[in-house]
Amino acid sequence: MKTFDLPEGSRLKVTKVTPRKEKHGKELVQAVSLRLEWWPTDNSALNLLHPGLQDMLFWTPPEVESQCALEGIPPVKKHRRVPTAGLPLKIEASFTGYTLTIEHGIDETSALELYGCTLDKFDADAKEGGSSCIRWSLGSNKTVTPELVGELCALEGLDVIATLTPPAEPALPAEAIDGSVEAFHADHPDAGDMFAAEHGGEGGPDDDTGSDGEGDTPDATSARAAEAIGARTGRRTARGRDATKKALAAGMAASGEVPA
């Protein structure tokens, strides 16, 4: 999402404040527009509006570029590329959903805030020597009170310390469900594979699964595995009943009783 990332606590000039009314359905709501001006300390800030805007307005002559730059000091493009070009340059850009916070009063609890702001009508200016200016309009109609409008009107023509907070990033879409056969078998393991894994990959002595099952479908393999497990369980149950009967008979014989 493209954003206009103004540095936090930037010094802006409020050049104009325009209170107005907007009609929302049948109701009139209070709104306000500000014209703001920012002189960044580095003209590379022009690239916030569009990548390459700095190079469009400024350049470095070859004789200057060939000189060794001082260590620790980034090179600054000071010369206008076309000194006779008419400025300011209008930039087609628009941003919505911002919050403007203006320092006001003794602490942050008295700051002035505008919500759901729209930023548009951008223009850029460039001065020989490297300075640049970005201007734009900011409008809001969210919870704008007459008291807030009065405070803003009092700031017209003054410099303020302000922060522009962009809207939150939209939530990522939910991951699509994989409906392929491979995904189904991964979520629902084959019964034959589970039986083989549990018993070390070998069937029991009475299992009828084995090499004869090669080429069968997964459903047939699963059915045979289920039958084999059922047969083994049945045999274990029968052996348990026989053992119980033998123990009961031995106990009766020891007590002298005659089994019925």
C-alpha positions in Angstrom: 0.0 0.0 0.0 1.5 3.3 -1.1 1.7 5.8 1.8 2.9 9.3 2.4 5.3 8.7 5.3 5.9 12.1 6.8 8.6 11.9 9.6 7.1 11.9 13.0 7.1 15.4 14.7 7.6 17.3 11.4 7.5 21.1 11.4 4.6 22.2 9.1 3.2 25.6 8.2 -0.6 25.9 8.3 -1.1 28.3 5.4 -4.9 28.2 5.2 -7.8 26.8 7.3 -11.2 26.4 5.6 -14.2 25.4 7.7 -17.2 24.1 5.7 -20.3 22.0 5.9 -20.8 18.7 4.1 -24.2 17.1 3.4 -24.4 13.4 4.5 -27.8 12.2 3.4 -30.2 14.7 4.9 -27.8 16.0 7.6 -25.1 18.6 7.5 -21.9 17.7 9.2 -19.0 19.9 10.2 -15.8 19.5 8.1 -12.5 21.4 7.8 -9.7 21.7 5.3 -6.1 22.7 5.9 -3.4 23.8 3.4 -0.1 22.5 4.7 3.5 23.3 3.7 6.6 21.3 4.6 10.2 22.3 3.9 12.3 19.1 4.5 15.9 19.3 5.4 16.8 16.9 2.6 15.4 17.2 -0.9 15.3 13.4 -1.2 12.0 13.7 0.6 10.5 14.6 -2.7 10.6 10.9 -3.5 7.9 10.3 -0.9 5.5 11.6 -3.6 7.0 9.7 -6.5 10.2 7.7 -6.9 12.6 9.7 -9.0 11.0 13.1 -8.4 14.3 14.3 -6.7 16.3 13.4 -9.8 13.7 15.1 -12.0 14.1 18.4 -10.2 17.7 18.3 -9.1 21.0 17.0 -10.5 24.8 17.1 -9.8 27.1 18.5 -12.5 29.9 16.2 -13.6 32.6 18.5 -12.2 31.0 18.4 -8.8 30.2 14.6 -8.9 33.9 13.8 -9.7 35.0 15.5 -6.5 35.6 13.2 -3.5 32.7 13.3 -1.1 33.5 13.9 2.5 33.3 10.8 4.7 30.2 10.5 6.7 28.4 13.3 4.8 25.9 12.1 2.2 26.1 13.9 -1.2 23.4 16.6 -1.7 22.0 17.5 -5.1 21.9 21.3 -5.0 21.4 22.3 -8.6 18.0 22.5 -10.4 17.9 20.4 -13.5 15.9 22.9 -15.5 16.2 26.4 -13.8 13.7 27.9 -16.2 11.0 25.4 -15.6 7.8 26.8 -14.1 7.3 25.7 -10.5 5.6 24.6 -8.3 5.1 21.3 -10.0 1.6 19.7 -9.5 1.8 16.1 -8.5 -1.1 13.7 -9.0 -1.3 11.9 -5.7 -4.0 11.1 -3.1 -4.1 9.3 0.2 -6.9 8.5 2.6 -7.5 7.3 6.1 -4.8 9.4 7.9 -4.8 10.8 11.4 -3.3 14.3 11.9 -2.0 15.1 15.4 -0.9 18.6 16.1 1.0 19.4 19.3 -1.0 21.9 21.3 -1.1 23.0 24.9 1.0 21.7 27.7 1.1 18.0 26.9 -0.2 15.3 24.5 -3.6 15.2 26.2 -4.4 18.6 24.7 -3.2 17.8 21.2 -5.4 18.6 18.3 -6.4 15.5 16.2 -8.2 15.1 12.9 -9.4 11.6 11.9 -10.1 9.9 8.6 -8.2 12.6 6.7 -7.8 12.8 2.9 -4.5 14.2 1.5 -4.6 15.5 -2.1 -3.7 18.6 -4.3 0.0 18.0 -3.9 2.6 20.3 -5.4 6.4 20.4 -5.2 8.8 23.3 -5.3 12.6 23.4 -5.8 15.1 26.1 -5.1 18.6 26.4 -6.4 20.9 25.3 -3.6 19.0 22.2 -2.7 16.0 23.3 -0.7 12.6 21.9 -1.6 9.0 22.3 -0.5 6.0 20.0 -0.5 2.5 21.4 -0.2 -0.8 19.6 0.1 -4.4 19.9 1.3 -5.8 17.9 4.2 -9.5 17.5 4.8 -11.6 15.7 7.5 -15.3 15.4 8.5 -14.9 12.9 11.3 -15.9 14.3 14.8 -15.0 17.8 13.8 -16.4 20.1 16.5 -16.8 23.9 16.4 -14.3 24.1 19.2 -11.7 22.2 17.2 -12.4 24.4 14.1 -11.7 27.5 16.3 -8.4 26.1 17.5 -7.3 25.3 14.0 -8.3 28.7 12.6 -6.1 30.2 15.3 -3.1 28.3 13.8 -3.5 29.8 10.3 -0.1 31.3 9.2 1.8 29.6 12.0 4.3 26.7 12.2 3.2 23.6 14.1 4.8 20.3 15.1 2.6 17.5 13.6 2.5 13.8 13.0 0.7 12.1 10.1 -0.3 8.5 10.9 -1.2 6.4 7.9 -4.1 3.9 8.1 -3.4 0.4 9.4 -2.4 -2.3 6.9 -5.4 -4.3 5.6 -5.7 -7.8 7.0 -4.2 -10.6 4.8 -6.8 -12.8 3.1 -7.5 -16.2 4.6 -5.4 -19.0 3.2 -7.2 -20.9 0.5 -8.3 -24.5 1.3 -6.4 -27.1 -0.7 -9.1 -29.5 -2.1 -6.7 -31.7 -4.0 -6.7 -35.5 -3.5 -3.1 -35.3 -2.2 -4.2 -32.9 0.6 -7.2 -35.1 1.5 -5.0 -38.2 2.0 -2.5 -36.1 4.0 -5.3 -35.0 6.4 -6.9 -38.5 6.4 -4.1 -41.1 6.4 -4.9 -44.5 4.9 -5.9 -47.2 7.5 -3.5 -49.7 5.8 -0.6 -47.3 6.1 -1.4 -46.7 9.8 -1.6 -50.4 10.5 1.7 -51.0 8.7 3.4 -48.1 10.6 2.1 -49.5 13.9 3.4 -53.0 13.3 6.7 -52.2 11.7 5.4 -52.4 8.1 4.6 -56.2 8.3 1.2 -57.8 8.5 0.3 -60.4 11.1 0.5 -64.2 10.5 -3.2 -64.4 9.6 -3.4 -61.2 7.6 -4.4 -61.6 4.0 -2.6 -58.4 3.0 0.7 -58.6 1.3 2.2 -58.8 -2.2 -1.2 -60.1 -3.5 -2.7 -56.7 -2.8 -0.3 -54.9 -5.2 -2.2 -52.7 -7.7 -5.4 -52.6 -5.5 -7.1 -49.3 -4.9 -6.5 -47.5 -1.5 -10.2 -48.3 -0.5 -9.6 -52.1 -1.1 -6.4 -52.0 0.9 -8.1 -50.1 3.7 -10.9 -52.7 3.7 -8.6 -55.7 3.9 -6.6 -54.0 6.7 -9.8 -53.4 8.7 -10.9 -57.0 8.2 -7.5 -58.2 9.4 -7.6 -56.1 12.5 -11.2 -57.3 13.2 -10.1 -61.0 12.8 -7.2 -60.6 15.1 -9.4 -58.9 17.7 -12.0 -61.7 17.4 -9.4 -64.4 17.9 -8.0 -62.6 21.0 -11.6 -62.4 22.4 -12.2 -66.1 21.8 -8.9 -67.1 23.4 -9.9 -65.0 26.4 -13.2 -66.7 26.8 -11.6 -70.2 26.6 -9.1 -69.2 29.3 -11.9 -67.9 31.6 -13.8 -71.2 31.2 -10.7 -73.3 32.0 -10.0 -71.2 35.1 -13.6 -71.6 36.3 -13.6 -75.4 35.8 -10.3 -75.7 37.7 -11.7 -73.7 40.6 -14.9 -75.9 40.8 -12.9 -79.1 40.7 -10.7 -77.9 43.5 -13.8 -77.1 45.7 -15.4 -80.5 44.9 -18.3 -79.0 42.9 -19.5 -80.7 39.8 -19.8 -78.3 36.8 -23.3 -78.1 35.3 
